[in-house]
Amino acid sequence: MNRGRNEEERKKGRLYRNFTSIVQSSGMGKSRTVDEASKIVFTLPFNIRDSKENAHYPPPDSNVRNVLHEQTRLFSYNQCRIYYLQFFRFVFSAVKEKLKDMGTFKNLEALACAWRELVYDAKQATRLEFYTLAIGNAKKDAEITEDQAEEYANASLGALIEEIDSKCAERPQTGDLRIVIYFDEAHCLTEQYLAYEENQERSQYMALCSVLSDFQAFDMMGLFLSTSSSLAKFAPAKAAFWSARGIGDDDLQSPFVELPFRNPAKELVIEGGEDTNLDKFCSITNQALLSRPLFKSRHKSRESDLVKFAKFKLCNGQREAYDADSYLAVITCRVMAEFPLHHISAANLDNARNKDAKLVAAHMRTVYSIPSHREYMRTGYSSEPLLAEVAAQVMHDEPLRTWEAFKNCLENELISKGERGEAIVRYLLIRGYDVARKWDRKSPFSKPVKLLDFLKSLFGEANYELIKQFKAYNVPGESSSTLEVAFKDAYVYFTHFVRAADSSVVTDVCTLVALSHGMAWQCYPEEADFDIVIGVAFAKNTDEALDRSKITLLALQVKNRKTERPVFVDADSFFTGKADTRPYIVVVVELGLDRAGDRVVVKSQITEQNYESGDHPCYYFSVYGCDKKSFGVLEKGKEGAFDTFLHSDDLFDGLPREENLKTAVKMLRPFWSADLCYVETAPEEHMEIE
């Protein structure tokens, strides 16, 4: 926060750097972050949440909400500014008087801690006292000009900062922040507009920002906290900034979104142990501990209450009748849709931005970054097992609605065209897991599933009868066990997908971490060997202790092409630790190729001459097409549903008489190829114009 507050930049005339916002979805720790900051910097907290929402932390300052929001609804913009300036004038004065009763402290941090203890007491009595006093004085001194109000408020702030400095034995350095003023749940101020000039309107939030900018000569910072979807209101794009004063490109700071939460998963599972087992991974307690701070802080409550609460938060407080945005949240939480706003067509861009913002504001989607131009947010669903758990429950109860939500993602470009094939396969894999799970509602949805049951539900009974007899292609003849025998004690557990940053996570160690979250990897675009990796655990029972030596992979390559070409896969780098011969599975999904006869085909086994005994047995087969013949998990009526999204735009696709017309169409010269350079010209008698 000190950035942009030094004297040199002030001399350049840069304005509006003394306020910014913290924008993040619910439960990520916005309030607790500024609470922790208040232990370092002297802080004045204003929580202007509606008192009807009193179940939240921290409790609201209802009297301040009345001043900033309720009492100024009918004011003009300039009247509102005067009222705000007067309010802060008397708040600063009341705080200064309170400080006089306090002793001297070693430094600003020690003073900040002591002040925090005073204003964050359980009943907030001190805050109520001096806020109420300030409100009363502001009302008494209402007859004042705007220039006078600005002058008096600045003088009051200057006197407060002098008092703060006098209380510190070690004086703060020039340019260091003395005061942070934060406004929690400030989105209500962006929604109330006031008359301005020439039939224009400006919001209460704009008035408050302009008042804060009046204090730019001092070492103070204003922070606005909200889950609000109105990014354009809290931090408008440079081209749309609503200031009457000219400002440079960098003068309005982008919001802070960086609120990371500690994830202990790797520490817990990397070396294995009694608690490192599938049952432990699936427990609601583990799911809560691996999710955002909101769920961690509530994990001691009853499991059923915590699950209901998580579902309530994911679905924006709706109990049963969920809206379209809730189903969109459910499917994107599990299948992973990254909303590539910088690649979306103009026709779909506004809709995508609105959907993105709504999911952040009301459906727990995480903001990863906001570019300096502030035109959009980069967002997504991080791995939060508890959110994936409740999303799976909703998807189980409403498969048709979530199916429609997924189709809408594809239609509206919320999944980029280049990743549609992989997204469709992710959807099918999730459905395969869900069907194999056979949830009875008596326990959490998140449970390990036998790998063989998963393959059966995914590909269907007929295909599975072939698959289970497949042998490892890199083990010759009878030396190889069938897939059914090799994986009879194997489990999968994944309720959602996440993006792998690079190939470093495609190892047994990191995949054990993935299993602890119930997540599967969507590999990064440049990954040569795999597109999707699902962790597989070898265990006699789900309470058996796991370590890296019991982890293998089910890897998929997804192709959407018209011509089949060889696929080379190298999984040696996956296996770490002691040498062994853990088997693994590779599936090549040929979405764009139809095949007569069997839809699943195993790769031919090697000969004795090419066999190396140290190899990990690889069960390698291909699946052709994207209909119920290939994927038994596809429900009736959905066959061919993905054709539009997988269509390759081949000029010859869909010709009614393909074999007869293909040559004739090529003769129209839509493109040139070698055969066209040598083709005979059609006789003149066949070129009559009718």
C-alpha positions in Angstrom: 0.0 0.0 0.0 3.0 2.3 0.4 3.5 2.1 -3.3 2.5 5.2 -5.1 2.4 7.3 -1.9 5.9 8.7 -1.9 6.7 12.4 -2.3 8.3 12.2 -5.7 5.1 10.8 -7.3 3.0 13.5 -5.5 5.2 16.2 -7.1 4.3 14.7 -10.5 0.7 15.6 -9.7 -0.6 12.0 -9.7 -4.0 11.8 -8.1 -6.4 9.1 -6.8 -3.6 6.8 -5.7 -4.8 6.9 -2.1 -7.7 4.5 -2.6 -8.2 1.1 -4.1 -10.4 -2.0 -3.7 -10.0 -5.6 -2.6 -12.3 -7.6 -4.9 -12.6 -11.4 -4.2 -15.4 -13.9 -3.8 -17.0 -14.7 -0.5 -15.1 -16.4 2.3 -11.6 -15.8 0.9 -10.6 -13.6 3.9 -11.0 -10.0 2.8 -12.2 -8.8 6.2 -9.6 -10.9 8.0 -6.8 -9.6 5.8 -7.5 -6.0 6.7 -7.9 -7.1 10.3 -4.4 -8.5 10.2 -3.1 -5.3 8.5 -4.6 -3.3 11.4 -1.9 -4.9 13.6 0.7 -3.1 11.5 -0.9 0.2 10.4 -3.3 2.4 12.3 -6.7 1.5 11.0 -10.2 3.0 11.0 -12.8 0.3 10.1 -16.2 1.0 8.6 -18.4 -2.0 8.0 -21.4 -0.8 6.0 -23.1 -4.2 5.5 -26.8 -4.2 5.9 -27.7 -5.2 9.5 -30.1 -7.8 8.2 -27.1 -9.8 7.2 -25.8 -10.0 10.8 -24.7 -13.6 10.5 -21.4 -12.5 8.8 -18.1 -11.6 10.3 -17.4 -8.9 11.4 -20.6 -7.2 12.6 -21.8 -4.1 10.7 -21.5 -0.4 11.8 -25.1 0.4 11.3 -24.8 4.0 12.2 -22.1 4.5 9.6 -24.1 2.8 7.0 -26.9 5.3 7.7 -24.5 8.2 7.2 -22.8 6.9 4.0 -25.8 5.3 2.3 -29.2 5.8 3.8 -29.2 9.5 4.8 -27.7 10.7 1.6 -30.0 9.0 -0.9 -31.8 12.3 -1.7 -28.8 14.5 -1.6 -27.1 16.0 -4.7 -23.6 14.8 -5.4 -22.1 18.0 -4.0 -24.3 17.9 -0.9 -23.2 14.3 -0.3 -19.5 15.3 -0.6 -20.0 18.0 2.0 -21.7 15.5 4.4 -19.0 12.9 3.9 -16.2 15.5 4.5 -18.0 16.7 7.7 -18.4 13.1 8.9 -14.7 12.4 8.4 -13.7 15.7 10.0 -15.4 14.8 13.2 -14.3 11.1 13.1 -10.7 12.2 12.9 -11.3 14.7 15.7 -13.0 12.0 17.9 -10.2 9.5 17.3 -7.5 12.2 18.1 -9.3 12.8 21.5 -9.4 9.1 22.2 -5.6 8.8 21.4 -4.8 11.5 24.0 -6.0 9.1 26.7 -3.5 6.4 25.5 0.2 6.2 26.5 3.3 6.3 24.3 4.3 3.3 22.2 7.5 2.0 20.8 6.5 2.4 17.2 3.5 2.7 14.8 3.0 -1.1 14.8 2.7 -1.2 18.6 0.2 1.7 18.5 -1.8 0.1 15.8 -2.1 -3.1 17.8 -3.3 -1.2 20.9 -5.8 0.7 18.8 -7.0 -2.5 17.2 -7.7 -4.0 20.6 -9.8 -0.9 21.4 -11.9 -0.8 18.3 -12.3 -4.5 17.7 -13.8 -5.4 21.1 -16.7 -7.9 21.0 -19.4 -5.2 21.4 -17.6 -2.5 19.3 -18.5 0.0 22.1 -15.6 2.3 21.3 -16.4 2.4 17.6 -20.0 3.1 18.3 -19.1 5.9 20.7 -16.9 8.0 18.5 -18.8 7.2 15.3 -22.0 8.4 17.0 -20.3 11.5 18.3 -19.0 12.3 14.8 -22.4 11.8 13.2 -24.0 14.2 15.8 -21.4 16.9 15.2 -21.7 16.6 11.4 -25.4 17.2 11.6 -25.0 20.2 13.9 -22.5 21.9 11.5 -24.5 21.4 8.3 -24.4 25.0 7.0 -21.0 25.0 5.4 -19.6 25.4 1.9 -17.8 22.6 0.0 -14.4 24.4 0.1 -14.8 25.0 3.9 -15.7 21.3 4.5 -12.6 20.2 2.5 -10.4 22.6 4.5 -11.7 21.6 7.9 -11.5 17.9 7.1 -7.9 18.1 5.9 -7.0 20.1 9.0 -8.6 17.5 11.2 -6.8 14.6 9.5 -3.5 16.5 9.7 -4.0 17.0 13.5 -4.8 13.3 13.9 -1.6 12.2 12.1 0.5 14.6 14.2 -1.1 12.9 17.3 -0.3 9.5 15.9 3.3 10.5 15.3 3.6 11.9 18.8 2.5 8.6 20.3 5.4 6.7 18.7 8.8 6.7 20.2 10.2 5.7 16.8 8.7 8.2 14.4 7.4 6.7 11.2 9.4 7.6 8.1 8.1 10.2 5.7 5.9 8.5 3.0 5.0 5.5 5.2 1.3 4.9 5.7 0.0 6.3 8.9 -3.7 5.5 8.5 -5.8 3.0 6.6 -9.5 3.6 6.3 -11.4 0.6 5.0 -15.0 0.1 4.0 -16.4 -3.4 4.1 -19.2 -4.4 1.8 -19.1 -1.1 0.0 -21.0 -2.3 -3.1 -24.2 -0.6 -1.8 -22.6 2.8 -2.5 -22.0 1.9 -6.2 -25.8 1.3 -6.6 -27.2 4.6 -5.3 -26.9 7.5 -7.7 -27.1 11.2 -7.0 -27.9 14.3 -9.1 -24.7 15.9 -10.4 -24.8 18.5 -13.1 -26.2 18.9 -16.6 -28.6 16.0 -16.1 -25.7 13.7 -15.1 -25.6 11.4 -12.1 -22.8 10.1 -9.9 -22.9 7.4 -7.3 -22.3 7.7 -3.5 -19.1 5.6 -4.1 -17.9 8.3 -6.5 -18.5 10.9 -3.9 -16.7 9.0 -1.3 -13.7 8.4 -3.6 -13.5 12.1 -4.4 -13.5 12.9 -0.7 -10.7 10.4 -0.1 -8.7 12.0 -2.9 -9.1 15.3 -1.1 -6.8 13.8 1.5 -4.0 12.9 -1.0 -1.5 15.2 0.8 -1.4 12.8 3.7 -0.1 9.3 4.3 -3.4 7.6 4.3 -5.1 4.9 2.1 -8.7 4.1 1.6 -9.7 0.4 0.9 -13.0 -0.9 -0.3 -13.9 -4.5 0.3 -16.5 -6.3 -1.7 -17.5 -9.4 -3.6 -19.3 -7.1 -5.9 -19.6 -8.1 -9.5 -19.4 -4.4 -10.5 -15.8 -4.2 -11.4 -16.6 -1.4 -13.7 -17.9 0.6 -10.8 -15.2 -0.2 -8.2 -12.3 0.0 -10.6 -13.5 1.3 -14.0 -11.4 0.7 -17.1 -9.0 3.6 -17.9 -11.1 4.6 -20.9 -14.2 4.9 -18.7 -12.9 6.5 -15.5 -15.5 8.9 -14.1 -13.2 11.6 -12.7 -13.6 15.2 -13.8 -9.9 15.6 -13.5 -7.4 14.3 -16.1 -5.4 11.4 -14.8 -2.6 9.3 -16.3 -2.9 5.7 -17.3 -1.5 4.3 -14.1 -3.1 6.6 -11.5 -6.0 4.4 -10.6 -4.8 1.2 -9.0 -6.2 -2.1 -10.0 -8.0 -3.9 -7.2 -6.1 -6.3 -4.9 -7.2 -9.9 -5.4 -4.2 -11.7 -3.9 -5.7 -13.5 -0.9 -4.0 -16.9 -1.0 -4.9 -19.6 1.5 -2.5 -22.1 2.9 -2.8 -25.6 1.5 -1.2 -28.4 3.7 -2.0 -31.3 1.3 1.6 -31.9 0.0 3.0 -31.9 3.5 0.4 -34.4 4.6 0.7 -36.9 1.8 4.2 -36.7 0.3 5.7 -39.3 2.7 2.6 -41.3 3.3 1.3 -42.6 6.7 -1.7 -44.0 8.4 -3.8 -40.9 7.7 -2.8 -40.9 4.0 -5.6 -43.1 2.7 -8.6 -42.7 0.4 -11.2 -42.6 3.3 -9.3 -39.8 4.9 -9.1 -37.9 1.6 -12.9 -38.1 1.1 -13.8 -37.0 4.6 -15.7 -33.7 5.0 -13.1 -32.6 7.5 -10.3 -33.0 4.9 -12.4 -31.3 2.2 -13.0 -28.3 4.5 -9.3 -28.0 5.4 -8.3 -28.0 1.8 -10.9 -25.3 0.9 -11.1 -21.5 1.4 -10.7 -19.9 4.9 -14.5 -19.7 5.3 -14.9 -23.4 5.3 -11.8 -24.1 7.4 -13.2 -21.8 10.1 -16.5 -23.7 10.2 -15.2 -27.2 9.8 -15.8 -28.0 13.5 -19.5 -27.7 13.0 -21.6 -30.8 12.2 -20.8 -32.3 8.8 -24.3 -32.0 7.5 -24.5 -28.4 8.4 -21.2 -27.6 6.8 -22.2 -29.3 3.5 -25.6 -27.5 3.5 -23.7 -24.2 4.2 -21.3 -24.9 1.3 -24.2 -25.6 -1.1 -25.9 -22.5 0.1 -22.9 -20.4 -0.7 -22.2 -22.0 -4.1 -25.8 -21.6 -5.2 -26.2 -18.0 -4.0 -28.4 -18.8 -1.0 -30.9 -20.8 -3.0 -32.2 -23.9 -1.3 -33.8 -26.0 -4.0 -35.0 -23.9 -7.0 -31.6 -23.0 -8.4 -31.2 -20.5 -11.2 -29.2 -20.8 -14.4 -26.2 -19.1 -12.8 -26.1 -21.7 -10.0 -26.1 -24.6 -12.6 -23.3 -22.8 -14.5 -21.3 -22.5 -11.2 -21.9 -26.2 -10.5 -20.7 -27.4 -13.9 -17.7 -25.0 -14.2 -16.6 -25.9 -10.7 -16.3 -29.5 -11.7 -15.4 -29.6 -15.4 -13.2 -26.5 -15.4 -14.2 -23.6 -17.7 -11.7 -20.8 -17.8 -13.8 -18.1 -19.6 -11.1 -16.9 -22.1 -12.5 -13.3 -22.3 -9.6 -12.1 -24.4 -10.5 -14.6 -27.1 -14.3 -14.4 -27.0 -16.1 -12.9 -30.0 -17.7 -9.5 -29.7 -21.2 -11.0 -29.9 -20.6 -13.1 -26.7 -18.2 -10.8 -24.8 -20.6 -8.8 -22.7 -22.6 -11.9 -21.7 -19.3 -13.7 -20.8 -18.2 -10.7 -18.7 -21.5 -10.6 -16.9 -21.5 -14.3 -16.2 -17.9 -14.2 -14.9 -18.7 -11.3 -12.6 -21.9 -12.9 -11.3 -20.1 -16.1 -10.4 -17.5 -14.2 -8.5 -20.1 -12.1 -6.7 -22.5 -14.8 -5.8 -21.2 -18.3 -6.6 -17.7 -18.5 -5.0 -15.6 -18.2 -8.2 -12.1 -17.0 -7.5 -10.5 -13.9 -9.0 -7.0 -14.7 -10.0 -5.9 -11.3 -11.5 -7.2 -8.1 -12.9 -5.1 -6.6 -15.7 -3.9 -3.0 -15.3 -6.4 -1.9 -18.1 -9.2 -3.3 -15.8 -11.3 -4.3 -18.8 -12.1 -7.8 -17.3 -11.1 -10.2 -14.6 -9.2 -13.5 -14.9 -11.1 -16.0 -12.8 -11.7 -19.7 -12.2 -12.6 -22.3 -9.6 -9.6 -23.4 -7.6 -9.4 -26.8 -6.2 -11.8 -26.7 -3.2 -12.9 -30.2 -2.5 -15.9 -29.1 -0.4 -17.3 -27.0 -3.2 -16.8 -29.9 -5.6 -18.6 -32.1 -3.2 -21.7 -30.0 -3.1 -21.5 -29.3 -6.9 -21.5 -33.1 -7.4 -24.6 -33.4 -5.3 -26.5 -30.8 -7.3 -25.3 -32.4 -10.5 -26.6 -35.7 -9.3 -30.0 -34.3 -8.5 -30.3 -32.1 -11.6 -28.3 -33.9 -14.4 -30.5 -32.3 -17.2 -30.1 -28.7 -15.9 -26.3 -29.1 -15.5 -26.1 -30.7 -18.9 -27.8 -27.6 -20.4 -25.4 -25.4 -18.5 -22.5 -27.2 -20.0 -23.9 -26.9 -23.5 -24.4 -23.2 -22.9 -20.7 -22.9 -21.9 -19.8 -24.3 -25.3 -22.3 -22.3 -27.3 -21.3 -19.0 -25.6 -17.6 -19.5 -25.9 -17.0 -19.7 -22.2 -14.8 -22.6 -23.2 -12.4 -21.7 -26.0 -12.8 -23.4 -29.3 -9.4 -25.0 -29.1 -10.3 -26.7 -25.9 -13.8 -27.9 -26.6 -12.7 -31.5 -27.3 -10.9 -31.7 -24.0 -13.8 -30.1 -22.1 -16.2 -32.6 -23.6 -14.0 -35.4 -22.5 -13.8 -33.9 -19.0 -17.6 -33.8 -18.8 -17.8 -37.4 -19.9 -15.2 -38.5 -17.3 -17.0 -36.7 -14.5 -20.3 -38.3 -15.6 -18.5 -41.7 -15.7 -17.3 -41.2 -12.1 -20.7 -40.0 -10.9 -22.5 -43.0 -12.4 -20.0 -45.4 -10.9 -20.3 -43.7 -7.5 -24.0 -44.8 -7.1 -24.7 -42.2 -4.4 -27.2 -43.2 -1.7 -27.3 -39.8 0.2 -26.3 -41.5 3.4 -22.7 -40.4 3.0 -20.7 -37.7 1.2 -20.8 -37.9 -2.6 -17.0 -37.9 -2.6 -15.9 -41.5 -2.4 -13.3 -43.7 -4.1 -14.6 -45.8 -7.0 -13.1 -49.0 -8.3 -11.2 -48.2 -11.5 -12.9 -51.1 -13.3 -16.4 -49.9 -12.3 -15.4 -46.4 -13.6 -14.3 -47.8 -17.0 -17.5 -49.8 -17.3 -19.7 -46.8 -16.6 -17.7 -44.5 -18.8 -17.4 -46.7 -21.9 -20.5 -48.9 -21.5 -20.9 -52.6 -20.9 -20.1 -53.8 -24.4 -16.9 -51.8 -24.7 -15.8 -52.8 -21.2 -16.0 -56.5 -22.1 -13.3 -55.8 -24.7 -11.3 -53.4 -22.5 -11.0 -55.7 -19.5 -9.3 -58.3 -21.7 -6.7 -56.0 -23.2 -3.0 -56.7 -22.4 -0.1 -54.3 -22.0 1.3 -53.5 -25.4 4.9 -53.2 -24.2 4.9 -56.7 -22.6 5.0 -59.6 -25.1 2.6 -62.5 -25.4 1.4 -64.3 -22.3 3.8 -62.4 -20.0 1.2 -59.6 -19.7 -1.8 -59.8 -17.4 -5.1 -58.6 -18.6 -6.2 -55.1 -17.7 -8.9 -56.6 -15.4 -6.3 -58.6 -13.4 -3.7 -55.8 -13.3 -6.1 -53.2 -11.9 -8.5 -55.4 -9.8 -7.3 -53.5 -6.7 -7.2 -50.0 -8.2 -9.3 -47.0 -7.3 -10.0 -43.5 -8.7 -11.3 -40.5 -6.8 -11.8 -37.3 -8.7 -14.7 -34.8 -8.3 -13.3 -32.0 -10.3 -10.5 -30.9 -12.7 -7.7 -28.3 -12.3 -5.1 -27.0 -14.7 -1.6 -28.3 -14.4 0.9 -25.5 -14.9 3.5 -27.7 -16.5 4.8 -31.3 -16.7 6.3 -31.2 -13.2 3.0 -32.2 -11.6 2.6 -35.3 -13.8 4.4 -37.5 -11.2 3.3 -40.1 -8.7 4.1 -37.7 -5.8 2.0 -34.8 -7.2 -0.8 -37.1 -8.3 -1.0 -38.4 -4.7 -1.6 -34.8 -3.7 -4.2 -34.6 -6.5 -6.0 -37.6 -5.0 -6.0 -36.0 -1.6 -8.1 -33.2 -3.2 -10.2 -35.4 -5.3 -9.0 -33.6 -8.4 -7.6 -34.7 -11.8 -5.2 -32.8 -14.0 -6.0 -31.0 -17.2 -2.5 -30.7 -18.6 -1.1 -27.5 -19.9 -1.4 -27.0 -23.7 2.2 -27.6 -24.6 2.3 -31.0 -22.7 3.4 -33.5 -25.4 2.4 -36.8 -23.9 -0.9 -36.3 -22.1 -4.0 -34.0 -22.2 -5.7 -35.4 -19.1 -4.3 -37.3 -16.1 -6.4 -39.1 -13.5 -4.7 -40.5 -10.5 -5.1 -44.2 -9.7 -4.4 -45.7 -6.3 -3.6 -49.4 -5.7 -5.2 -50.5 -2.4 -6.9 -53.6 -1.1 -9.2 -51.4 0.9 -10.0 -47.7 1.0 -8.4 -47.3 4.5 -5.1 -48.7 3.4 -2.2 -46.3 3.8 -0.9 -44.8 0.6 2.4 -43.5 -0.6 3.9 -42.7 -4.0 4.7 -46.3 -4.7 1.0 -47.2 -4.8 0.1 -44.4 -7.3 -0.2 -44.8 -11.1 -2.1 -42.9 -13.8 -4.9 -43.1 -16.3 -3.7 -40.8 -19.0 -5.8 -39.5 -22.0 -4.8 -37.9 -25.2 -7.8 -36.1 -26.8 -7.8 -35.7 -30.6 -10.4 -34.1 -32.8 -9.1 -34.8 -36.3 -10.1 -36.5 -39.5 -7.0 -38.5 -40.1 -5.5 -40.9 -37.6 -1.8 -40.6 -36.9 0.5 -42.5 -34.5 0.5 -41.2 -30.9 3.7 -41.6 -28.9 3.5 -41.6 -25.1 6.3 -41.6 -22.5 5.2 -42.1 -18.9 8.6 -43.0 -17.4 9.0 -39.6 -15.8 5.7 -40.1 -13.8 7.2 -42.9 -11.7 9.6 -41.7 -9.0 11.3 -43.4 -6.0 12.3 -47.0 -6.1 12.2 -48.9 -9.4 9.1 -51.1 -9.8 6.7 -52.2 -12.6 3.5 -50.4 -11.7 1.1 -50.6 -14.7 -0.6 -47.6 -16.2 -3.3 -46.9 -18.8 -3.2 -44.7 -21.8 -6.4 -43.9 -23.8 -6.3 -42.0 -27.1 -9.8 -40.5 -27.6 -10.3 -39.9 -31.4 -13.4 -37.6 -31.2 -13.4 -36.8 -34.9 -13.1 -40.3 -36.3 -15.9 -42.8 -36.7 -15.1 -46.4 -37.0 -17.1 -49.4 -38.3 -17.1 -52.3 -35.9 -15.5 -52.0 -32.4 -15.2 -48.5 -31.1 -12.3 -49.4 -28.7 -9.1 -50.9 -30.2 -6.1 -52.0 -28.3 -2.6 -51.3 -29.4 -0.7 -54.3 -30.7 1.7 -56.0 -28.4 5.5 -55.8 -29.0 7.6 -58.8 -29.9 10.0 -60.6 -27.5 13.0 -58.8 -29.2 11.8 -55.4 -28.2 10.9 -56.3 -24.6 12.7 -54.7 -21.7 11.8 -56.2 -18.3 12.1 -52.9 -16.4 9.3 -51.2 -18.3 6.0 -50.3 -16.7 3.3 -52.3 -18.4 1.2 -49.9 -20.5 -2.4 -50.7 -21.3 -2.9 -48.6 -24.4 -6.1 -48.4 -26.4 -8.0 -46.0 -28.6 -11.7 -44.9 -28.5 -13.3 -43.7 -31.7 -16.2 -41.2 -32.0 -18.2 -39.3 -29.4 -21.6 -41.0 -29.2 -23.2 -43.7 -27.0 -21.5 -46.4 -29.0 -18.2 -45.0 -27.7 -19.2 -43.6 -24.4 -21.9 -45.6 -22.7 -22.3 -42.9 -20.1 -24.0 -40.6 -22.6 -27.7 -40.6 -21.8 -30.4 -41.2 -24.4 -31.3 -38.2 -26.5 -27.8 -36.8 -26.2 -26.2 -38.8 -29.0 -24.8 -36.4 -31.5 -25.2 -33.5 -29.1 -21.5 -32.6 -29.4 -21.3 -32.8 -33.2 -21.7 -29.0 -33.6 -18.9 -28.2 -31.2 -16.5 -30.8 -32.5 -17.2 -30.0 -36.2 -13.9 -29.3 -37.9 -15.3 -27.1 -40.7 -14.2 -29.5 -43.3 -15.6 -28.4 -46.7 -16.7 -31.9 -47.5 -18.5 -32.7 -44.2 -22.1 -33.5 -44.6 -22.2 -33.8 -48.3 -25.3 -35.8 -49.2 -23.5 -37.8 -51.9 -19.9 -37.5 -50.6 -18.1 -40.0 -52.8 -19.8 -38.7 -56.0 -19.6 -35.0 -55.2 -16.2 -34.7 -53.6 -14.3 -34.5 -56.9 -16.9 -32.1 -58.4 -16.6 -29.8 -55.5 -12.8 -29.7 -55.7 -13.2 -28.8 -59.4 -14.9 -25.6 -58.2 -11.4 -24.6 -57.0 -12.2 -23.7 -53.3 -8.5 -24.5 -52.8 -5.5 -25.8 -54.8 -3.8 -29.1 -54.4 -1.3 -31.1 -56.5 -4.0 -33.3 -58.1 -5.8 -30.1 -59.3 -2.7 -29.0 -61.2 -2.9 -32.2 -63.3 -6.6 -32.8 -63.6 -8.0 -32.8 -67.2 -10.2 -29.8 -68.2 -13.8 -30.7 -68.6 -15.0 -31.0 -72.2 -16.7 -27.9 -73.6 -19.9 -29.8 -74.4 -20.3 -30.4 -70.7 -20.0 -26.7 -69.8 -23.2 -25.4 -71.4 -24.9 -22.6 -69.5 -28.6 -23.2 -69.1 
